[in-house]
Amino acid sequence: MAMVEGIEGKRVLVTAAAGGIGAVVARRFDDAGACVHICDLLGDALAAFAAQRPGIGVTEADVADPDAVDRLFTEVRQRMGGLDVLVSNAGIAGPVGPVEGLDLGDWRRTLDVNLTGAFLCVRGAVPLLKEAAEGGSIVLASSNAGTMGLPWRAPYVASKWALIGLVKTLAMELGPHGIRVNAICPGDVEGERIQRVMAAEAQTRGISVDAVRAERVSAVSLRTMITPDDVASLILFLCSREGSKLSGQAVVLDGNAERA
């Protein structure tokens, strides 16, 4: 795999990276010569990841827990001496259903993880990024659902729109310190999570999972879903020398999805 300019030697934190998209992102940074640390809620998955990639540091942490996030950044500083890149990848799909049937606890948990979790990680990262010799880079994982409406997904959509507002503001606030802030907005990413979401939507609507998938793919101009490697490639570009003038952007990676 071709090396990405400006990644080697960077100190990188990727949240929710013991599996799924985050794990792919962490491995790609590691392969590019970065010093990588990850966190995740799942201790067993972290142990398995650490066994495969012993050079990557791990911390068990829930990003929605302020004390856990404080502990995470203490460990990041102790292990890596600072930080150059934060990839705030942690997020949950939230409940699927009509708004009048949604549980308040489910709403709050979705915003706690997707939005407040990102805020807590940014708050912990910024003092370290300000110390970085060449500034730093923050990437928040939003979604193409943060650029459109999506029926039966109100908590998720609200959180992802909010992240883009956070990115726009942080880019202005942190730009004078040489810190770039961008959001990535993937469409449907192949994997277990989208399978669960499609199953829940199928049940809500009384149709088959295959029918839900066919609708989603047919609404994409390129007639395809996104892969975790697609997402990782975009993140590495945004954090690379080639992406050094990009900030305050919400970069949509979805093959041009026009689904309402």
N, C-alpha and C positions, 0 to 999 in steps of 0.2 A: 504494500500500500504506500502511495506517495506521501512523503512527509509534508506537513503543513508549516509554512514559514511562521516563526515567531511563537511557537508553542513549546519547544524544547526548553526545559528548565523552569517553566512556569509552575507556580504552586496553585493547585486547583482543588476546589471543593465541589462535589456533586451530591445533592441531597436525593434521598430515596433511590439509591443506586445499587442495592443488593440484587436487583433483578430488573427485568423489563428494559425500557428505554434507558433508564439511568445507568444500568450496568453496561450497556453498549457504549454510552457516552464516556463513562469512566475508563473502559478498556481502550477506547480510541485515543483519549488524552494520554493514557499510559504508553500506548504504542508510539505516540508522537514525541515521547521523551519528557512529558510533564511529570511533576511530583504530585500525586493524586491522593486525596482523602475522600472518603464517602461516609454517609450516614444512612441509616434505615431503621424502621421500627422493628424489623424481623430479625431477631438475634440468630436464629438458625441459618437464615439466608445469608446474613453477614459472615458467619463463620465459614460457610461454603464458598462464598466469594473470596474471602481472605485466603483460603486454602489454594484457590486457583491463581490468585494474584497477590502473593505475599508482599510485594513491594508497595501495595496500596494500603493506606491506613484506614481503619474502620472505627466508627462510633455508633453505638445503639442510641437512637434519639428519635423522639416524636417532634417534628418541627412546630407543632401547635403548642408545645409545652415550653414556656419561656425559660424555665430552669434547665431543661434538657438542651435547649439551644445555647444557653450560656456555657454549659459544660462542653458542648461540641466545639465552640470557638476557643475555649481554653485549650482543648486537646489539639486543635488545628495549629494554634500558635506554638504550643510546646513541640509538636512534631515537625512542622514545616518552617517555623520561624516567621511566618507571615502568610500573605495570600495575594495572589494576582488575579484569580478568576473565581467567581461564584456562579455555579449553575444551579439555580433554584428549580429543581425538577419535581419536587414532591407535590402530589395532588391526588385527589380522589374523584371518582365519577359522580358521587352523590346519588340521591334517590331519583327514580324515574317514575313520573306520574303527573296527573293534572294538579295544578297548584292548590286547589281546594282540598286535596287529599294528602298534602305533604305534611310530614311531622316537623315541628319546630326544632327538635333536637337534631334531625337529619340536616335541616337547613343550616343550623349553627355549626355543625361539625364540618360541613362542606366548606363554609367560609373560613372556619378556623384553620383548616389544613391548607386550602388553596390560596387564601389571601393573607390571613394573619401569619401563617407559617412563612410565606415569602417575605413579609415585612420583618418578622423577627430575624430571619437569616440575613436580610440586607442590613438591618441595624447592627447585627454582630459583625458583618463583613466589612462595612465601610471604614471603620478605624484602621483595619489591617490594609485595606486597599489604598487608603490615603498614604500609607507608609511605603507602598511599593514604588520602586525607582522609576518605573515607566507608566505609572498610573495603573489602572486595572480595568477589568471587564466584568459586568454582571449580565447574565442571561436569565430571564424569568420565563418559565414555561406557561404560556397562555394557551390558546387554542383558536382554530378558525371559528369556534363558537363564541369567541370574544369579539367577533366582527359581524355577527348576524344573530337572529333569533333562532331558537331551537325548541320546538314544542316538547313538553314533558320533562324538560331539563332545567327548570328555572334556577335552582341554586348553583348548579355548575356554570351556567351561562353568566349569571350575575357575577360570580367570582372571577371568571376569565375576562369579562369586560373590565372589571375593576383593576385587574393586573396591568392592563394596557394603560389606564390612567396613571397608575403608579409609575410605570416605566417612563411615560412622557414627563412626569414631574421630576423623577430622580435624574433623568438625563440632563435636565436644566440645572438641577441643584448640584450635581456631582461633576458635570463637565469641566468646570474651571479647575478641578483637581486632577484632570486627565483620566477620569473614570468614565467609561462608556457603559450605557445601559440599554439593552434591547430586549424585546419579547419575541419569542418564536410562537407561531400560531399554526400548529400542525392540524391536518384533517384527521380522518380515521386512521389510526396507526395499527397495523397488524399485530395481534397478540391476544393474550388472555383477557385483558381488560375490555377491549372493544367487543369481544365475544360475549362477555357478561352484560355489557350495555345493550347490545342488540337483542339478547335473550329477554332482558327486562322490557325493552320496548315492544318486542313481539307479543309478550304476555299482556302488556297494557293495551295494545291495539287489537289483540285477538287475531294476529296473523302469524305466519311462520317466520322463523329466524332467517331462512333463505330469502324470503320476500323482503325483509328489512335490509339485508345485505345488498340485494339486487337494486333496491331503491337508492341506497346510498352510493353505490358504485355508478349507477346510471346518471346520477346528478353531478358527477365529476367529469369535466371535459376530457381528461386523460383516461377515464374509465379504470381507475386503479386506486387502491389504498396506498398509504405511505408506509415505509418500513422504518424500524428503529435506526438503521444505518443512515437513511435519508436525514433523519432528525439530527443524528450525531454529526454528520457532515456539515449541516448548516451551522450548528453550534460552534464547531471548530473553526469554521470560516469567520464567524462573527468575532471570535476571540483571537484571530490570527493577525499577522501583519497586513494581510490583504484587506481585512475588514476594519482597519484601524480608524477609518473616518466615519464609520457607521455608528450612530447613537440615536436614541429616542425613537427607534423604529419598531413596528410590529410586523414582522416578516411572516407572511402567510405561506405555508408549505402544504398544499392540499390538492395539487393537480387541477386547480380552478373548480372548486365545489360551488355550485349555485343552488344547493338545496335550501329551501325555506324552512 
